[in-house]
Amino acid sequence: MTESSPASARPEGQQSLVAVQLLGIPMDLHARATEHGEELQREFTLIAQGREHSDNGTEMPRRLLSLIATLQGNYSAFTMEQEDLVDAAIRSGQATLDLTFHVPASVSDAAVALGALLDEADEYCREGKHLLTLASPPELVAYRRWYLREFVDQTAGAPPKPWSRSLGDA
């Protein structure tokens, strides 16, 4: 991908893009985080579908599914190439990967909202009343927080901070 042009050179209605670099992505943790997220999403989808005709006061599945749909609708075009690179790295057994995303600065708000909802989802999982999915283990929480924080920090102008295994030990 190429660097984005300044906002003044873009047609009206298009956002300028910000480069966000994720350095040293651990493929093992990324694969585990992706698998856990997909498992949680499948389970919440089933819960949300079952609640279409009943209401027991739990909004988490619908809010999470709504945010996921928004993220996929608004930002998936900015992540397709990176998803292909991640898949290839996992298939080849690569230990780490550096990625650069070119995204609208509005991704920062979405990253904050997603992080808060995933933390809430972990609490929902810990309750153990309606879910089979377990809460994210500490190393996946640390990875998720680093990953999302990089989008927030870098869209605000901070330099990239590479993943460090010590983040997962905290």
SERO-4910 file (N, C-alpha, C, O; in steps of 0.05 Angstrom, whole numbers):
BEGIN
 pado doro    nc1    nc2    nc3   cac1   cac2   cac3    cc1    cc2    cc3    oc1    oc2    oc3
  Met    A     17    -24      0      0      0      0     17     25      0     40     25      9
  Thr    A      7     45    -10     21     70    -11     11     89     11    -11     86     21
  Glu    A     28    108     18     19    128     38     -4    143     27     -7    148      3
  Ser    A    -22    152     44    -45    167     36    -37    195     29    -17    206     39
  Ser    A    -53    207     12    -48    235      4    -60    253     25    -77    245     40
  Pro    A    -51    278     27    -62    296     46    -92    299     42   -103    296     20
  Ala    A   -106    306     64   -135    308     63   -144    329     42   -165    326     30
  Ser    A   -128    350     39   -135    371     20   -135    361     -9   -148    373    -26
  Ala    A   -121    340    -14   -119    329    -42   -140    308    -47   -142    298    -69
  Arg    A   -156    301    -26   -176    280    -29   -203    292    -38   -209    314    -31
  Pro    A   -218    276    -53   -244    286    -61   -261    289    -36   -257    276    -15
  Glu    A   -281    307    -38   -298    313    -15   -311    287     -6   -320    271    -22
  Gly    A   -313    283     21   -326    259     32   -307    237     38   -314    219     53
  Gln    A   -282    238     28   -263    217     34   -246    226     57   -237    249     59
  Gln    A   -241    207     76   -224    213     99   -195    209     91   -188    191     75
  Ser    A   -177    224    103   -149    218     99   -142    194    117   -156    189    137
  Leu    A   -122    180    109   -114    155    123    -89    160    139    -72    176    133
  Val    A    -88    145    161    -65    145    179    -52    118    178    -66     97    178
  Ala    A    -26    118    178    -11     92    178     -8     83    207      1     98    224
  Val    A    -16     58    212    -13     46    239      4     21    235     -3      3    219
  Gln    A     27     21    248     45     -2    246     43    -19    271     46    -10    293
  Leu    A     39    -45    266     39    -64    288     65    -81    284     68    -95    265
  Leu    A     83    -78    303    110    -89    300    113   -113    319    107   -112    343
  Gly    A    123   -135    308    129   -158    324    104   -173    333    103   -185    355
  Ile    A     84   -173    316     59   -188    323     66   -217    327     77   -230    308
  Pro    A     61   -228    350     66   -257    355     45   -274    342     21   -273    350
  Met    A     52   -289    322     33   -305    307     18   -325    324     -5   -330    320
  Asp    A     32   -337    344     18   -356    361     -4   -343    377    -26   -354    378
  Leu    A      2   -320    389    -19   -306    404    -41   -295    386    -64   -296    393
  His    A    -33   -285    363    -53   -274    345    -72   -296    336    -96   -292    335
  Ala    A    -62   -320    330    -79   -342    321    -98   -350    344   -121   -355    339
  Arg    A    -87   -351    368   -104   -358    391   -125   -337    397   -148   -344    403
  Ala    A   -117   -312    395   -136   -290    399   -158   -290    378   -182   -286    384
  Thr    A   -151   -295    353   -170   -297    331   -190   -320    336   -214   -316    333
  Glu    A   -179   -343    343   -196   -366    348   -215   -361    371   -239   -367    370
  His    A   -205   -349    393   -222   -343    416   -244   -323    408   -267   -326    416
  Gly    A   -237   -302    393   -256   -282    385   -278   -294    367   -301   -287    369
  Glu    A   -270   -312    349   -289   -324    331   -308   -342    347   -332   -344    341
  Glu    A   -297   -357    367   -314   -374    384   -334   -357    399   -358   -364    400
  Leu    A   -325   -335    410   -343   -317    425   -364   -305    407   -387   -304    414
  Gln    A   -356   -297    383   -375   -285    364   -396   -305    356   -420   -298    354
  Arg    A   -388   -330    351   -408   -351    344   -428   -354    366   -452   -356    361
  Glu    A   -418   -356    391   -436   -361    413   -454   -337    417   -478   -341    423
  Phe    A   -444   -313    415   -461   -289    419   -481   -287    396   -504   -278    401
  Thr    A   -474   -295    372   -493   -295    350   -516   -314    356   -539   -307    352
  Leu    A   -510   -337    367   -531   -356    374   -549   -345    396   -573   -348    396
  Ile    A   -536   -332    416   -552   -321    438   -570   -299    428   -593   -297    435
  Ala    A   -559   -281    411   -574   -259    400   -598   -269    384   -620   -258    385
  Gln    A   -594   -290    368   -615   -301    352   -637   -313    370   -661   -310    364
  Gly    A   -629   -326    391   -648   -338    410   -664   -317    425   -686   -323    435
  Arg    A   -653   -293    427   -667   -272    442   -685   -255    425   -698   -236    436
  Glu    A   -686   -260    400   -703   -244    383   -732   -245    392   -747   -226    388
  His    A   -740   -267    404   -768   -270    413   -771   -269    443   -793   -273    454
  Ser    A   -749   -265    457   -750   -262    486   -730   -242    495   -711   -235    481
  Asp    A   -734   -231    519   -716   -210    529   -711   -216    559   -729   -215    575
  Asn    A   -685   -222    565   -679   -226    593   -661   -204    604   -648   -207    624
  Gly    A   -659   -181    589   -645   -158    599   -615   -157    593   -602   -139    601
  Thr    A   -605   -177    578   -576   -176    572   -572   -165    545   -580   -176    525
  Glu    A   -559   -142    544   -554   -128    518   -527   -134    506   -522   -128    483
  Met    A   -509   -147    521   -481   -151    512   -480   -164    484   -467   -153    467
  Pro    A   -493   -187    479   -489   -199    453   -497   -180    430   -482   -178    411
  Arg    A   -520   -167    432   -528   -149    411   -509   -126    407   -503   -118    384
  Arg    A   -500   -114    429   -482    -91    427   -455   -100    414   -445    -86    397
  Leu    A   -445   -123    423   -420   -133    412   -423   -140    382   -407   -132    366
  Leu    A   -445   -154    375   -450   -160    347   -454   -135    330   -444   -135    307
  Ser    A   -467   -115    341   -470    -90    327   -444    -77    322   -439    -66    300
  Leu    A   -426    -76    342   -400    -64    339   -384    -80    318   -370    -68    302
  Ile    A   -384   -106    320   -369   -122    301   -379   -116    272   -363   -113    254
  Ala    A   -405   -115    268   -416   -109    242   -407    -81    232   -401    -78    209
  Thr    A   -407    -62    250   -398    -35    243   -369    -35    235   -361    -23    215
  Leu    A   -353    -49    251   -324    -50    245   -319    -64    218   -304    -54    202
  Gln    A   -333    -86    213   -330   -100    188   -340    -83    165   -327    -82    144
  Gly    A   -362    -69    168   -372    -52    147   -355    -27    142   -352    -20    119
  Asn    A   -345    -15    163   -330     10    159   -300      6    154   -288     23    141
  Tyr    A   -288    -16    164   -259    -18    163   -249    -43    149   -224    -45    145
  Ser    A   -266    -61    141   -256    -86    129   -240    -81    103   -222    -95     97
  Ala    A   -248    -60     88   -233    -54     63   -204    -46     69   -187    -48     52
  Phe    A   -199    -36     93   -173    -27    101   -156    -50    112   -132    -46    118
  Thr    A   -167    -74    116   -153    -95    130   -150   -121    113   -138   -140    123
  Met    A   -161   -122     90   -161   -147     74   -133   -156     68   -126   -180     71
  Glu    A   -116   -138     59    -88   -145     52    -73   -156     77    -59   -175     75
  Gln    A    -78   -143    100    -64   -151    124    -74   -179    133    -58   -195    143
  Glu    A   -100   -184    130   -110   -210    137    -97   -232    120    -91   -254    130
  Asp    A    -93   -226     95    -80   -246     77    -51   -250     86    -41   -273     86
  Leu    A    -37   -229     94     -9   -232    104     -8   -248    130     10   -264    133
  Val    A    -27   -243    147    -28   -258    173    -33   -288    167    -19   -305    178
  Asp    A    -52   -294    150    -58   -321    143    -33   -335    131    -27   -358    138
  Ala    A    -19   -322    113      5   -333    101     26   -338    122     40   -358    122
  Ala    A     30   -319    140     50   -322    161     44   -345    180     62   -360    188
  Ile    A     18   -348    187     11   -371    204     15   -397    190     26   -416    201
  Arg    A      7   -399    164     10   -423    149     40   -431    146     47   -455    147
  Ser    A     57   -411    143     86   -417    139    101   -421    165    125   -428    165
  Gly    A     87   -417    188    100   -422    214    118   -398    223    134   -401    241
  Gln    A    113   -375    211    128   -351    218    122   -343    247     99   -344    255
  Ala    A    142   -336    263    139   -330    291    127   -303    296    109   -300    313
  Thr    A    136   -283    281    126   -255    284    121   -243    257    130   -253    237
  Leu    A    106   -221    258    100   -207    233     96   -177    239     85   -170    260
  Asp    A    106   -160    222    102   -132    223     81   -125    202     83   -134    179
  Leu    A     61   -109    209     40   -101    191     36    -71    191     40    -58    212
  Thr    A     29    -59    169     22    -31    167     -6    -30    156    -12    -40    135
  Phe    A    -23    -16    172    -51    -11    164    -53     18    156    -40     35    168
  His    A    -69     24    136    -75     52    128   -105     55    133   -122     45    118
  Val    A   -112     69    155   -139     70    164   -147     98    170   -130    116    174
  Pro    A   -174    104    170   -183    130    178   -177    134    208   -177    114    223
  Ala    A   -173    158    216   -167    164    245   -191    156    262   -188    151    286
  Ser    A   -215    154    251   -238    146    266   -236    118    277   -252    110    294
  Val    A   -217    102    267   -213     75    277   -206     76    307   -210     57    321
  Ser    A   -195     98    316   -188    101    344   -212     97    362   -211     82    382
  Asp    A   -234    111    356   -258    109    372   -269     80    371   -278     70    391
  Ala    A   -268     68    348   -277     40    345   -260     21    361   -270      2    373
  Ala    A   -234     26    362   -216      9    378   -221     11    408   -221     -9    422
  Val    A   -227     36    417   -233     40    445   -260     25    452   -261     11    472
  Ala    A   -280     29    435   -306     16    439   -303    -14    439   -315    -28    456
  Leu    A   -288    -25    420   -285    -54    418   -270    -64    443   -278    -85    454
  Gly    A   -249    -51    452   -235    -59    476   -253    -60    500   -252    -79    515
  Ala    A   -269    -40    503   -287    -39    526   -308    -61    525   -314    -74    545
  Leu    A   -319    -66    501   -338    -88    498   -326   -115    502   -338   -133    513
  Leu    A   -301   -119    493   -288   -145    497   -281   -149    526   -283   -172    536
  Asp    A   -274   -128    540   -270   -131    569   -296   -138    583   -297   -155    601
  Glu    A   -318   -126    574   -344   -132    585   -352   -161    578   -364   -175    594
  Ala    A   -346   -169    554   -352   -196    545   -337   -216    563   -348   -237    570
  Asp    A   -312   -210    570   -297   -228    587   -311   -231    614   -312   -253    626
  Glu    A   -321   -209    625   -336   -210    650   -361   -227    646   -368   -243    664
  Tyr    A   -375   -224    624   -399   -239    618   -391   -269    617   -406   -286    627
  Cys    A   -368   -276    605   -359   -304    604   -353   -315    632   -359   -338    638
  Arg    A   -341   -298    649   -334   -306    676   -359   -313    692   -357   -330    710
  Glu    A   -381   -300    686   -406   -306    701   -414   -335    696   -425   -348    714
  Gly    A   -408   -346    673   -413   -374    667   -442   -383    666   -447   -407    668
  Lys    A   -460   -364    665   -489   -372    666   -499   -381    639   -515   -401    638
  His    A   -491   -368    617   -503   -374    591   -483   -381    570   -491   -387    547
  Leu    A   -458   -381    576   -437   -385    556   -420   -410    561   -415   -417    584
  Leu    A   -411   -422    539   -391   -443    541   -363   -431    538   -344   -443    548
  Thr    A   -361   -409    524   -335   -396    519   -324   -385    545   -338   -373    561
  Leu    A   -298   -391    550   -285   -381    573   -275   -352    569   -272   -344    546
  Ala    A   -271   -338    590   -260   -311    588   -232   -313    576   -219   -334    578
  Ser    A   -223   -292    563   -196   -291    551   -175   -295    573   -176   -283    594
  Pro    A   -156   -313    568   -133   -316    586   -117   -290    587   -117   -274    569
  Pro    A   -102   -285    609    -87   -260    613    -69   -253    589    -67   -229    582
  Glu    A    -56   -272    577    -38   -265    555    -53   -255    531    -43   -239    515
  Leu    A    -77   -266    526    -93   -256    504   -105   -229    510   -108   -212    492
  Val    A   -112   -223    535   -121   -197    542    -99   -176    538   -103   -155    527
  Ala    A    -74   -183    547    -52   -165    543    -47   -160    513    -42   -137    505
  Tyr    A    -48   -181    497    -44   -178    468    -65   -160    456    -60   -142    441
  Arg    A    -90   -166    463   -113   -150    453   -110   -121    460   -114   -103    443
  Arg    A   -103   -115    485   -100    -87    493    -77    -73    479    -80    -50    472
  Trp    A    -55    -88    475    -33    -76    460    -42    -70    432    -37    -47    422
  Tyr    A    -54    -89    419    -62    -87    391    -80    -63    387    -76    -46    370
  Leu    A   -101    -61    403   -120    -39    401   -108    -12    409   -114      8    396
  Arg    A    -92    -12    429    -79     12    439    -61     24    417    -58     48    415
  Glu    A    -48      7    401    -31     17    380    -47     33    360    -38     54    350
  Phe    A    -72     25    354    -89     41    335    -96     68    348    -95     88    335
  Val    A   -103     67    374   -110     92    388    -86    111    389    -88    134    382
  Asp    A    -63    100    399    -40    117    402    -29    128    376    -22    151    374
  Gln    A    -27    111    356    -14    119    331    -32    138    315    -22    156    301
  Thr    A    -59    135    317    -76    154    303    -74    182    316    -81    202    304
  Ala    A    -65    182    342    -61    207    356    -32    218    352    -26    239    362
  Gly    A    -16    204    336     11    214    330     34    200    344     57    208    340
  Ala    A     29    181    361     50    168    376     65    148    357     54    138    338
  Pro    A     91    143    363    105    123    347     96     95    354     86     90    376
  Pro    A    101     75    336     93     48    343    110     36    365    134     43    368
  Lys    A     98     20    381    111      5    403    109    -25    396     87    -35    395
  Pro    A    132    -38    392    130    -67    385    119    -83    408    121    -76    431
  Trp    A    107   -106    401     97   -125    421    122   -135    436    143   -139    424
  Ser    A    118   -139    461    139   -151    478    126   -173    493    105   -170    505
  Arg    A    139   -196    494    129   -219    510    124   -210    539    105   -221    552
  Ser    A    139   -191    549    136   -182    577    108   -170    581     98   -169    603
  Leu    A     96   -159    559     69   -148    561     49   -170    569     31   -165    584
  Gly    A     54   -194    558     36   -216    564     41   -228    592     24   -242    602
  Asp    A     64   -222    604     70   -232    631     59   -213    653     58   -221    676
  Ala    A     51   -189    645     42   -169    665     15   -177    676      5   -163    693
***
